[in-house]
């Protein structure tokens, strides 16, 4: 495993979540399902990367604030959230 945890953690999470998420999209074509799987890959990588950074930085944001940020970027997208900091 090493100090950074299981390097295959994201793949394991995706393997468990993918059937559940894809079951919500039963009416999609195979091509659309393929696109959804790529979107899931992107989203899971981004979320887990943020979580890993937060832990690596000794949880430098309070838990509630971090979770709100994670939810906001997941819901609104990075561009929308970054636009809040433009001056």
Secondary structure, 3 states (H helix, E strand, C coil): CCCCCCCCHHHHHHHHHHHHHHHCCCCCCHHHHHHHHHHHHHHHHHHHHHHHHHHHCCCCCCHHHHHHHHHHHHHHCHHHHHHCCCC
